[in-house]
Every structure is written in structure tokens, then in C-alpha cells.
Amino acid sequence: MIHRTAVGFFLIMALVQAAVHVQCSSVMAEDWPWFLGPRHTGESGETDLKPDWTEKKPAVIWKQSIGTGYSAPSLLGDRLVVHHRQGDSEVISCRNRQDGVEIWKYEYASEFEDPYGYNNGPRCSPILTAEACYTLGAEGKLVCVSMKDGKLRWEVDLRKDFRLPEWFFGMGCSPLLDGNQLIVLVGGQPDSGVVSFDSRTGKVLWQSVGKSTWDGTETPEGETYRWTGEEMVVSYSSPVIAEIHGQRHLLCLVRQGLVSLNPETGKKNFAYWFRSRVHESVNAARPVVIGDQIFLSAAYQVGSALLKVEADGQSVTEVWTNRRNLLAHWSTPIHVEGFIYGFTGRHENEGELRCVQLSDGAVKWGTSGFDGDLNNLRVNRANGKVFDAETGAEIPYPFYGRGALTRIGDRFVVLGERGTLAVIDVNSERYQERGRFSLDEIGNPAWVAPVISEGCMYLRSEKWLVCLDLKEAQKP
């Protein structure tokens, strides 16, 4: 049953790269060296943290002004790297984790302009190892610099080296590091949708996906797709590697659908058509792997699908499909014990956080973030803040919109589209909140999921990078 309110708006791949240690606070601390954290799922292993903001919000440790972008910061050891746009340059900025002060930077010119009016900064999160930092810019510049001092090791201009059709929002898919290869969803024609580069040199190791994958595919509408050579193959859904039936699968949700590749060779295992009939549409949420099943979700009238990988690893069967239960626009849903939690909605006013039962796709509950009386809400026209008409108290923006989730044990940290931060229980039966607050520095659009590392939470907006202390504001 959906609880409706007024609608306003793998496994860790290299433990040595995500050092786990115990701090004096007793919190199991871990690094967050790439997109969606050490396990690529948006889940923190610091389960001793029990955030609760009903009585006290987390304190700001530091904040630093930064340039624009939608990429999350990455953390390794005592360093944080943020990729952002300042003026006519994309900047890879390495900072001290303790205070946010810059240690080194590497920058290069960028002429990227978002055709839809969104900001012109990088969309992809850095990948950090003890030796190197890898970034992918909005204009397609793939860069490797030294983690020690930021000196350039190698770079590849994807637009020059591959035939890339026009895109919607630039390059927006974070690369994936697998041993000595860096896997990038390049989106090139005719068959360089996915490219593996030697992480030490930038040399191409293999390329795959495109015409050979999709030409002649039977779509769900009963049509036979014929490849034209002009298709966008670029994806906004980051790849992930998972072991299924003892076989490693590189799972890439490109514009046309899901492809499983052998990560060593790029050879296709299987493909599954998963694409909107709307031209101006993208797949952006990452595939979620649960045992031998794969959950997919997308907006633009697509919905969700649960697939079961056959034992030979060469095909999938549909467990169920549903066009209405969960339409994830960009934030990747999170699976917990048989339930999927995530945001649905193409537009802000459709945004709703939902809990969906994995076995059959049934919606267990949903919330816009607000279940009170709309008549009690007022807007201060001077500053745009929302306040309670009865008490006069300023309150965080009441609706989540198309938000993002980060899990810590049995709780989620929610970041709403206009900057509202909340803690909720991981609960398949009902929506249970444990306090919320907002920061002036984190406003609309707040599209970067919270990063959690060593008891701290890191947030970024179009102007600010903020570090908050999660250790104090908590309760069992």
C-alpha cells in the first residue's frame, strides 16, 4: 500500500584501496574512493554510526567554496579529491580531509556548455588509489594524475579518439577501475560504447558494445531495431562488476539497455533492451545486483525490471517488469533484505521516495517527504525559505523531489533536491523519520548523494563543499 501525501515536489573490488581501520571513536572507518563508495552501492560500512537528528543536527566541521559540477568528492586516506569547473577550466583539486584546504590541483581548458542549461561542470566522480587519481570530464577528457602531487601521467581526449555522436548532458558516467584496467562507457560508434584502457598508460585494451550488440534486436514493442550509425550510445549509468554463478560480469546500462561483458575481454555475455521510446531520455541509475538477479530502473516512462541471470551466464529471464512502481531518474536505488528503496519521478513535482518489494515489484510505501497540512506552509518571499504558519518557525523545504540515498546500517541519509537532509529508518513496513535539517550552502539543485567516511558526511552543491560530523548527532 502506498502512503501518499500531497505531491509537491559489488562487492568491494579492492580492499587494499579502501583501507578499513578502527578509530578511537569505535566507529569502523573506511574510505570512499570512487562513485557510490567502496562497494559501488551507496552504502557505508560504518555501521556503528546511528544518526538521529530529532534533537541535534550534525555540526559543520568545515566548508570550502568550489566551482560547479555534479560529481561527488572521493576520499582516500587523509586526502579528498573534488572535480569541478571554474571559469573556462575543469579543475582536479586534491584537498586535506581535515579542513578542506587545497594541497594540489591540475586543470585544463573546457568549452563544454550544457545544451539544456544545467551547469557546465564535471558529472563523474574521481577514482582514487594510493598512486593515481582518474577523472572524466564533461567534455570527454579522461585524465590520470599522480595522487602525490597532481602531475599528469596520461590523458585521452575521447572526442578526438572516438566517433562520438552528440549527447544530452556531456559525459556523465563515472569510470570503473578493475585491476590494471579503467573501464569507461565512452558511447562511441559503431562499437566503442564501452572501452577498456590500461590504467597505467591510457592505451586501449578492448572496446565493445554498439551495432554488433543491438542491430536486429527485437524490442518489447515487437519491432526489429536497425542500427543507423547515428545513435547515442553514451550512458549516464555507471558500470559495475559482479560475480554471478561464479562468473564475473561487467554490467553496463547504456542508452539501449543492459549489456553484460566479460571484463577481461569485452566479449558479450547477454544484452537486454531497456530503453524509453522518448527520444530525450537517458538511463542513469546503476544496475543493482542481488545474488543472481539484476534490478534496473529508469524514468521517462520506462519503470523497473527484475532479471534473473541463467546459470550459464549467457542469458537473462524477466522475473517481472513494472512501468509504474519505481522510475529512478538518476539516483541509484539501494537493496536491503528483499526490498528496494529509491526515488521515483522524472520531474521534481513527481518525486517520491518509495519502498518496493523485490519479489514482485509491489510498492510497500511511498512519501513525498511531507504528510502535514499544506495550509500550514508559507514561503518567505524575501529569501524563499519555507516556514510554519502556526509557529512562524523556518523549516527545511518539506518535499524531497528527486532525492538521493546513502545507507548506514539500519538507517538512510536522505538528501532532497532542494537541500533537505533527513535520517530515516530502513523499514519495509512504513516510513519512519528521525529528524531533518538544511544548510544554506546546500540548495537547489542538490543532486549529489551524501558521501560518508570516517564518521563524517561530505556534501557538495554548485558553490560549496561541506564536511559535517556524524559522530555526535546520533542515538541508538
HELIX and SHEET records of a PDB file:
HELIX    1   1 LEU A   15  GLN A   17  5                                   3    
HELIX    2   2 LEU A  158  ASP A  161  1                                   4    
HELIX    3   3 LYS A  211  TRP A  214  1                                   4    
HELIX    4   4 GLU A  348  GLU A  350  5                                   3    
HELIX    5   5 LEU A  374  ASN A  376  5                                   3    
SHEET    1   A 2 VAL A  20  VAL A  22  0                                        
SHEET    2   A 2 MET A  28  GLU A  30 -1                                        
SHEET    1   B 5 GLU A  43  SER A  44  0                                        
SHEET    2   B 5 ALA A 404  ILE A 408  1                                        
SHEET    3   B 5 ARG A 411  LEU A 415 -1                                        
SHEET    4   B 5 LEU A 421  ASP A 425 -1                                        
SHEET    5   B 5 GLU A 433  PHE A 437 -1                                        
SHEET    1   C 4 ALA A  59  SER A  65  0                                        
SHEET    2   C 4 TRP A 464  ASP A 469 -1                                        
SHEET    3   C 4 CYS A 456  ARG A 460 -1                                        
SHEET    4   C 4 VAL A 451  SER A 453 -1                                        
SHEET    1   D 4 SER A  74  LEU A  76  0                                        
SHEET    2   D 4 ARG A  79  GLN A  86 -1                                        
SHEET    3   D 4 SER A  89  ASN A  96 -1                                        
SHEET    4   D 4 GLU A 102  ALA A 109 -1                                        
SHEET    1   E 4 ILE A 127  LEU A 128  0                                        
SHEET    2   E 4 ALA A 132  LEU A 136 -1                                        
SHEET    3   E 4 LYS A 141  SER A 146 -1                                        
SHEET    4   E 4 LEU A 152  ASP A 157 -1                                        
SHEET    1   F 4 LEU A 176  ASP A 178  0                                        
SHEET    2   F 4 GLN A 181  VAL A 184 -1                                        
SHEET    3   F 4 VAL A 194  ASP A 198 -1                                        
SHEET    4   F 4 VAL A 204  SER A 208 -1                                        
SHEET    1   G 4 VAL A 240  ILE A 244  0                                        
SHEET    2   G 4 GLN A 247  LEU A 253 -1                                        
SHEET    3   G 4 GLY A 257  LEU A 261 -1                                        
SHEET    4   G 4 LYS A 268  TRP A 273 -1                                        
SHEET    1   H 4 VAL A 288  ILE A 290  0                                        
SHEET    2   H 4 GLN A 293  ALA A 298 -1                                        
SHEET    3   H 4 GLY A 303  VAL A 309 -1                                        
SHEET    4   H 4 VAL A 316  ASN A 322 -1                                        
SHEET    1   I 4 ILE A 334  VAL A 336  0                                        
SHEET    2   I 4 PHE A 339  THR A 344 -1                                        
SHEET    3   I 4 GLU A 352  GLN A 357 -1                                        
SHEET    4   I 4 VAL A 363  THR A 367 -1                                        
SHEET    1   J 3 LEU A 377  VAL A 379  0                                        
SHEET    2   J 3 VAL A 386  ASP A 388 -1                                        
SHEET    3   J 3 GLU A 394  ILE A 395 -1                                        
END                                                                             
